[in-house]
């Protein structure tokens, strides 16, 4: 390891290596840190060898994510030796674990603690004299919740889509989750700042905004839905008003991490009118009232089924994605069968499923009747088999339809894109295997095209180009 007390060479730009792990919320944190570093005059190194220091943004949601984070820290220490750790593992006992395993790490800080990261980089790799930077660790005006990512900011997503984080933290206390311990209670950004950031992203070429938070439905609760002004119009700090404002930007707007509160009903007409994408990402987690109570989740799934039917009556094109946990402590075969029956009736479009695993600090660890791993695996396989059949049926209904598709990639076989029903990286794709048509239209990432669907399998669609939208 190099001597961390030695004076850096200031004859060339200082370089920072960066490893970003975890969910889209963490990715936005990484983008903001990298943007500040670039504005402070640092280059971003593509490898450990060329870096003067390495920042590792960790994930601590489940044990496998923690292990991935620890492996990344260990690798950075071995390959470079000057490592700054931040993110969800940077708080509490996880931070102690990091320091114990790697006592040479320079700094450990929690999620969204941009000041600590930038301050540590400045301390160990000072910016060159004459740079147009200022030490954000001493910048009293810096606010990680409201600072905007400028158009020239560093993005870790492709140019044509971006994550738009509207709040930090969560007021729920789900027994399987430790996010509130890591990220604190809900702190909503002012709606005027969120919309201004969205406008800057659109002006820089973004064609799809993915709205994210820990609980998008709760946006504004902490500030009592404070009234703000967006381009002279009065808007309340709440999800519906935000959706209206973003819907005026003429790009795809996709809502993630939405809890099924009653006021969600109010955004469905906006989807039916084409203002925002007809897409809801709702983490239902289970269907058994008993298990939902043990999870400390909303438990009236019968009403949820009624509301899904009502939403689809208003907006027939609505896509619903969700995540579930099987094998939660206390889950019986009856509870699991209730989940399968609910899934069949709900006919959700996109579904992810996780086997329950204890997370250090989660109160569910203390619950009795943990489900053996082999039964968890069997239930996971049965769940996925059930959902695969549902997904296949729903996608088959799209064969023959012509739909709007956003191109993600052009390759030697044609192009790969996504429909309104598909969020990047977690949902399906639309494949256009027609090289001549793709080349004739000069398709590039970020283009919007009309595609007629010819074929579908369990998760993806295949189609032919109709025309390119300007």
N, C-alpha and C positions, 0 to 999 in steps of 0.2 A: 504494500500500500504506500502511496506517496505521502510525504509529510504535509499534513493539513495546515501546519503553521507557516509553511514557506510562502514567500511572496510570489504571486502569479505573474506570468509573463504578460505584460500589458502592451506588447508590440503588435499583437493581433487581437481580433475580437475574442472575447471569452465565449466558450461553448458549453451548453447545458444539454446533457442527455436526458431523455424523458421516457418513462414507462407508465402508461395509463391502463388501469385495470378497473373492472366493475361495470356498473350500470350506466345508462345515459346521463343520470344526474352527476355521477363522478366524471364522466367524459366532459361535461360542460365545465366543471371545476378545472379540469386539465386545460381546456381551451383558454380559460381566463388567465390561468397562471402563465401559460405559454405566451399569450398576447402581451401580458405585462412584461415578461422577460424580453420579448422582441422589442417592445417600445423602450425598454431600458438599455438596448444596444447589444444584447446577447444573441449569439447564433444558437440554433438548435442542432445538436449533433445527431447524426444517424446511427452512431455506434458508440460503445463504451470507450474504446481506445481514444477517440477524438474528443472526448468530453472532459472538461475541467471539473465538472461535478455532475452527478446523476440524481434526478428527482424520481422517486417511485410513488405514484398515487395508488394507494392500496384499496382493496375491497375486503370488508369484514362481515358480509351478510350471513354466509354459512361456512361451515368448516372447510369445505373444498376450496372456497374462494380465499379463505385465510391462508390455506396451504400454498395456493398459487401466488399470493402476495409475498409470503415468506420466501418461496423459491426465487421470486424476482429480486427481492432484497439481497438474498444470499449471492445470486449471480452477479448483481451490480457491485457488491462488495468485492467479490473475487476478481471481476474483470476490470474494475476501476478503482475502488477503494474509498472514494469520496461520495457519500450517499446521503441524500436528504429524503426522509420518509414523511409522507402526508396521507390524508384520506381516512377512511372509516376504521382502519386498524390503529390509527394514531391516538386513540383515547383509551383511558382506563387500563385494565389488565393486559389488553393486547399490546399497548405501547410498552408496558414492562417486558412482555415476551419478546418484542422486537429488540429492545435494548439488551436484554440478557443474551439473546442468540447472536446479536451483532453489536457488541459494545462500542465499536468504532463508528457507528452511524453518527453523522454530524448534527442532525436535528430530527425530532419526531413531533408532528402536529396532526390535529384532527381534520375532519372534512370541512371544506369551504373556508379554511383558515389561510386565506391567501397572503395576509400580512406576514405570517410566520415563515411561509415558504420563501417569499421574495426576500424577506429579511435575512434568512439563512443563506440564500444564494449570494446576496450582497456581502455578507460577512466573510464567507469562505472563498468567493470568487468575485472580488470587488469590480464594479463596472469601470471601464476605462475613464481616465480623466478627460473631461470635455464632453462626455456623453450627455444626451438630452434627457437623462433620467433623474429621478429623485427617489430617495429611499422610502418605499411605501411602508416600511415598518414604522417610520416616523411620520407618516402622512395622516394627519388627523381627519382629513376629509374622505379618506378611503372607506367605502362601505361595500362589503362583498355581496350584499343583497340587491343593491340598486345600481352598481357600476355597470355601464353598458359595454358590450363587446362591439367595438367599432368594425366597420366593413372590412378594414384591412387586418382585423384580428386573426390570430391563428385558429383554424378550424381543423378538427380531426375527422370530420365527415367529408364526403365529396362536396364539391361546390354547390350542387343543386339541391341539397337538403341540409337542414340544421335543426338541432334541438334548441327549444326555447324554454328555459327554466323559469317558472313563474313564482316559485316559492321555495323555501327551505324548511326542513323539519316536518314533524307530524304530531298531531294531538292524540292519535289513537295509541292504545296500549295493548296491541295484539300479543298474545302470550308467546307466540313463536318468533317474535321479531324484536330486535334490539336497536332498530333505526333511531327511535327517539333518544335513546341513550347516546348515540353517536352524533346525531345531527340536531338534537334538541326539538323543542316544540315548533309549531307552525310559525313561519315568518313570511308574510306575503310581500312581494315587490309591488310598488305603486303601478297601477295599470297604465299610466302614461309612460312610464319607463319601459314597461314590457312592450307596448305597442311601438314605441320609438325604436327599440332594439330590433323588433320584427321588421320595421320599415327599412332600417339600414341593411339588414340581412337580405331583404328582397332586392334592394337597390344594388347589392353586390352580386346578384345572380342566383340567389336561393329561390327554388320553385316549390319547395315543400317545407312547412314549419311543423315540427313535431313538439306539441306542447307537453311538457313534463313537469313533475313535482313528486312529492311523496303522496299527496292527496289533492288532485286537481279540483275535485268537487268542493273542497273546503277553502278554496282560494278566497281570501278576503275576510274570513271569519275572525281572524286575530285583530283586524283593524275595524271590525264592525261594518264591513262593506263601505269603507270610506269613499265619499264622493271625490272624484278627480276630473280633470279635463283633458280630453284627447282631441287635439286639433280644434279646440274651441267648443267641443261637444261634451256635455256632462255625462260621465260614465261612473258607475259604481264599481268598486273593486270586488268583482264577483265573476264567476265563470261565464255566465250568460252574456254579460256586457263585454267581457274580453272576447268571446267568440264572435259577437257582432262586429267589434272593431277589427279583429283579424280577418274576418270574412270580407272586408272591404279592400283587401290587399291583392286580390286576384291571383292567389296562389293556393295550393293545397294546404289545408289546416287540419291536422290530425290530433285528436285528444287522447292522451294516455293517462293511466292510473286514475281512473274516474270511479269513485265510490257511488253506489246506486242510491244516492239521496233523492228525495222527491223532486228537488229543483232541477235534476238532470232532465226531467221531462221537457223543460223549457228550451233545451238546445236541439231537440229532435226536429221541430219545424225548420230551424236554420239548416239542418242537414237536408231535409226534404226540398228546400228552396235552392240548394246548391251553394249556400254561403260557406259552409265548411264541409269537410268530407263526412259521408255517412258511415262513421267508424267510431266505435266506443271500445276502449280497452278497460275492462272492469274486472278486477281481481276478486272473483266470488269466493275462491278458496275451498268451499265445501257446500253441501246442500242439507246435511243433517242438522236440525235445530240444536241437538245435543252437542255435536262437535263444534258448531259455530259459537255456541255459548262458551265452550271450553277455550276456543280461540279468542273469545271476546270480539266477535264479529257480529254485524247485523244478522238476525236469525230468522226473519220471516221470508223464506224462500218462495212460499206460495204467492205472496204479493209480487215478488220479483218476476215470477213467471207471467203473471198477469200484465205487468208493466212491459215486459219484453214483447208480448203480443200486441200491446197498445202502441209501442214504439214502431213495430213493423207495419202496423196498420197505417200509421202516419207516413212512415218512410220505408217502403218495401225493400229498398236497396241497402238498408242498414246492415253493416257488418259488426258483429260483436266478437271480440277476442277476450279470453280470460285465462287465468291460471288457477290451479287447484293443488291441494296437498292431500296425498293419500297416506294412510298409516299413521295418522296423528294419534297421540296417546288417548286411549279410551275408545278408538274407532272399532266398532264391532262389524261383523259381516252384514248385519241389518243396516247399519249406518252407511256402509260402503255401497250396498245395493240401492239405498235411497239416493245416493249420489249418481249412480249409473242411470236410474230411472229419471231423475231430474235432468240429466244431460240429454237423454233421448227426447224429452219433452221440450227442453229449451232450444235444442238444435243450434248450438253456438257454432260460429264459422271457424274460428281459430282458437285453439286451446293448447296450453302447455300444462304439464303435470310434473310435480316433484314428489319424491318420497320424503317423508318427514325425517329430519335429522336434527339432533339437539344443537343449539347454538349457545356458547358460553354467555351467561347473563340473562338468558330468556327464561321467563317464569314457567313456560311449558315443561321445562326440564324436571320440575318438581311434581308434575302430574303423575298419577298412577297408571298402571295398565299400558305400558309402552308396547307397541306392536312389534313382534319379531321381524327381523330383516327379510326372512324368506317370504313371509306373508305380505310384507310391504311390496316386495318385488312382484309377487303374483297379482296383487291388486293394481299395481302400476301397469302391468302388461294388459290386464283386462280393461282398465280405463282407456289406455291408448288404442286398444283394438276397437272399443266402442266408439271413441271419437273419430278414429280413422274412417269408419264406415259412415259416420255423420258427415264428415268433411267431404268424402267422396260423393255422397248424394248431393250435397249443396253445390259443389263445383260442377257436377254434371249438368245442373240446371243452367249454367252459364254458357254451355256450348251453343253456338249459333248467335250469341249476343255480340254486339259491337260496343266496345268500351274504351274509355280514356285510359291511356297507359303512359306512365312517366319512365323514360329510359334511364337505366342505371349504368349500363355497360354495353359497349359494342365490341364484339370479338370476331374470330374467324368464321363462326357459324351463323352470325347474324347479330341479334341484339337481345338483351335481357332487360326487362322492365318490371314495373309493378302497377297493379290496378289500384283503385281507391280502397280496395279491401285488403291491401297488403302493406304493412309497415316494414321498413327496411330491416333486414337481418333476422327478424323473428317470424315473419309470415312467408307466404309463397311468392313465386315469381311468375311472370308472363314471358314465355320464350317465343321469339320471332326468328325462326330458322329460314331466313330468306336473304342471303347475302346480297343478291343483286338489287332487291328492293331497298335494303338498308343503305347500300352504297349509292343508289340512284337518288335517294332523298338526302344523302349526306348526314345521316343520323349521328348524333353525339349524345353523351350523357347530359341529362337535363332537358332533352326535347320531350314534348308531349305529342303523342300520336294516337290515332284511332286504330284499334285492332279488332278484327272479327275472330272470335274464339272457335277453333276447330276441334280441340281435344283437351281433356282434363284427366288428371290422375288424383291421387289422394290429397295432394297439397298444391300442385302447380297447374298452370294453364299453358296451352300452346295456341298460337294464332297467326294470322296474316295481316300485313299492313293494309290499311285502307287509305289514310292520308296523314300528313304531318301538320300539326297545328302551328300557327305562327305566334 
